[in-house]
Each structure stands twice: as structure tokens, then as C-alpha cells.
């Protein structure tokens, strides 16, 4: 009822601007979401500006300072080759963010149209798409990704493709399920009687109604892909040493786990923090984008 | 008499289900003139809604529709889908029973009115917005310029039905089909919506097909009434004629079932119900569909389908034994 309480003499504002302001206000009332956004943005900035932010070349070795710890010169210490851990983590963010965002976008780009077509038209096309999806879903996400990465060959791009394709079935299932439910809503025939064609119905009436669901799935998929990249790199199927990635750092660290556990702790923390931040941000976005939210 | 705006001839609708065919509508014919309000009454499942949905081919693919629907010189049942979409919402538009769920929850009211205007009339965003405000005023929504930016969940049921009507009349259609537009609303709101429908007919000259099971609503708004029973037309007459001289025993039964608390002083007569129940539409009897419930039924009634006959001026009835009294 806040709309009624507004003074009637209020200056006329563009409704879009008003909605943006409302969303911002709702978002700022959720401290966890704000914290998530800050951390996500920090990682994104790290990824983009890595060359300028990193104090050292991430691959530069310094055999006079191997296993250095907590010195002013190397804040997070160095590894067995004397490479600066902070610089490697900053550069590693690049690989993680790239894989996280690109593979999720790839998965959505492939899966959402397929899922919506299957759910909207039903019939044989639905049977084909849904059954293939079921088969793919019977493989665990990481097994599928590892298998695909092994077939495609080890590189960051192939890791992105492998993780993206592995995330497709889950997105198809969600897009199809949502479409099946939404096509039964009364506003779909209401749009049909007003002359809307199939494309308008699918993209302008059904798709916007599932954005929050897709967003939630994306905020699960992005951290999943970040962890997945670390796993692939750890197994030697992703980023190739000496290029830095959180996964390869963990791989390197495992031989020295007893002498220098911090070599594993810092990249591990980076992975946990990034994954957590995306999840928390996603929860917050889901809450504020729901038009029924009143706060 | 000028050519009617909409001429439906021999419209039949059959649904092929797993348990065999269901004949929802059997050879319906009717016309609708410019600016006329036609009431279609009948009980649930008699084919009222199916008849109207089939006009612009809104039925699912399990339905087989035959006959012809000539609108403005075009047979809508034969029109290519692309052209038909230009008719839907622009020339023939619909208002449904469910105002609570017929609006898309993620868009503002203004956006949804604007969508139709942009699609059919090619209006720009800003002129669609200006026109949407006009439309909200037309359907008598107060503070229209502010309501425009609200979401459906912020409006009451009656308000939403007004918005649905605004969307329906946005492109100034020639025909408005209102399928039980007041059934989901409470009584005081119903009166307002009916008032609005009358107003729209008067101001825009829109012809209206009003589907309802409520004879009171029909008496209130319609010019002409068509009574349907089991997928067939039972009786059709101008509204005053039908109420004054009902001919078909089914119509007489319906009228007898209306409570009239203020008539006949002291004699609070018991409401009359129609005995029996609606026949299954699975197989169409080669007989009067009402025969099993009819006090006038005889051999003829049970062996032949009664043809439509004009028994009084503009008053047709499908009955072998028409007449006003429950003879």
C-alpha cells in the first residue's frame, strides 16, 4: 500500500527508474547479499585487472625465496619454486571467473531454448529432448565434465566447454519443467486470444516468468563450474602448469601438505569464498526479483 | 436487414479422447449483428465456452471443428493462422472467467495493455502508455496513471477484471466475447462489471457475446438470448420475448428455477428444479437431448431430433411440443 501513501503531489518519475530504485533499496536491506556481491565483484575485478594487481609475475621463480612465509615482500608466501602465492591467486581468479561465467552462459544458451521448446510443444520433440536429458543426467556432473575434458583435451577453453555442456541437462530439465507449468497458466490463453504468436508466448510470457528460477540455477552452476575448473586443473585436465589456477595450485601443494599447508589453504579459501559469494548473491537476487516480495 | 457481423453456421466440435469421441457442440448456428449483445446461457458443459473458443480456433488439437464462422466476409475456420492472429485481440477479443490469474504476474498492468497496442496498432512505447491510461479510465479504474505501473498482485479481483476488459477493448474490437466475466467476482463487483460492459457497447459500439449460466445477468445486459442444451441450440429469442414467452420446456425449467423472493405475496413457492441430469455427450442421441427430463416427451421426441422452428416472430425453438405452459 506504499503507493497509496505517496504524496499525490510527488513529481512524476519514470516508472523504470522507480522500479530500479525499489530493487536497489530491497537489495541493500539484505546484508548477506550485499556482502556476496562485494566479494563477487572483488573476484571479477581481480580477474580483469590481474596484470596490474598482481605484485609479481605469477610464473616467475625465485629460488632464493622458496617456501617464504608472511614476509612483506610475499604477503601469502611463496611455493617450492619461490613463486608468489598472492600473484598466483589473483591470476587464478581469471581462470575461475572465466570458466564460471562462460560455461554457465554456454549451458543456458543451449539448454533454455531446448527445454522451452520441449515443454511448450510437447509431442515427439519433447520425448527426444527429455529422454536424452535423462540419460545425461544419470552421469554425475563432474564425471561427465572429466570425461568430456579428457576427450576434448586439456586447456582452459576445453574445460569451459566441458563444464558448460555438463551443466546443460540440469538447465534443460529446469527450463522444460517451468515451461510445462507456466504454459498452463491462464495468462497464456489470454495472450493467445490477443493475437500473440508462439515466439511471443515463449519468450515474452514464459521466459520472464522463469528468470528467477534460472537465476537460482545459475548461481548454483557458476560456483559448481568454479569448483569444477579447480577439479579439472587438479587432475591435469584444465589449466596447464605453469599457468596459475586455483586447481593447479592445490595440485602443487599436496606434496608439501605437511611442511607448508598454507600452500593449499590459500587457494582453497579462494575457491570456498568465491563459491559461497555466488550462492549468497543468488539467494538475495532471487528474493528481490520476485514481484511478490514486499520488503 | 444488413449482413450480420458474425455468422456461425453448422458449427460442430468433437473432441477425440481416449474413451472415444465427445460431441461438445452439434450443428450450432447463430448470428451477431453490429453492436448487438447476444447472451448464451446453459448449464456447465453444455458447450457455451467451446462454441465461443472455436470461433477463433482456440481449442486444443484434440478438437475437430466443422461448419463455418464468417466474420466480416472471412471464414475464420479456414483463415491461415498468421492472418487469424491479426483477428485475435484486434477484431475479436475475449474476457475470461479468471481475472485473478489471467494477467502475467511479472509485468505491470500498463505493460500488458501496451503489449496489445504495440502488437496490433504498432504504437510506440510512449503513445501505448498514454493510450493505456485512457483505457484504464474507460474501464473506470481510479488513479489510472498510478495503477498503470502496478503489478497484477497489487490489484483486487474486480480491478483485474477491469484491466482484462481494458486489454480486450484496447484495439477497439468489433466483437467482445465475455466468457462468464462476473462468475469469479462477488455480487457488488459483478454489477459494476456488467454496467461497464453496457457502457462499452454504448460508447464503442462493440458487439458482445456474453456467456453465462446466470439468467439474471442476461436479462440485465443482452438484446437476444440463445439457450443451449447438450451442445445444441434449444431456443433463441429477443430477451424480453424469451422471458415473457418461453417455449422450450428446458427454458421454462430454467426460468422456474430462479428464486423470486419478492413476487406472489405470501406464497413463497418452492423453487422448481429440472428432474434428471444432462445426458453424456459421448454419443449423440438421434432424439431430443432433453427427452429424458421432459414432461412433454413422447414417441416422436425420442425418435427424432427436433428441428428449429420459428414459433413466434424472431423466436426459434427446437422442440416438437413448444408452448408456454408446462402442458
Interface residues (C-beta under 8 A of the other chain):
Chain A: X3 X15 X18 X19 X185 X186 X187 X189 X190 X191 X192 X193 X194 X195 X196 X197 X200 X204 X205 X208 X209 X211 X291 X292
Chain B: X56 X58 X85 X86 X87 X88 X89 X90 X93 X94 X96 X98 X101 X102 X103 X104 X105 X106 X107 X108 X110 X115 X116 X119 X120 X146 X148 X149 X150 X151 X153 X154 X164 X167 X168
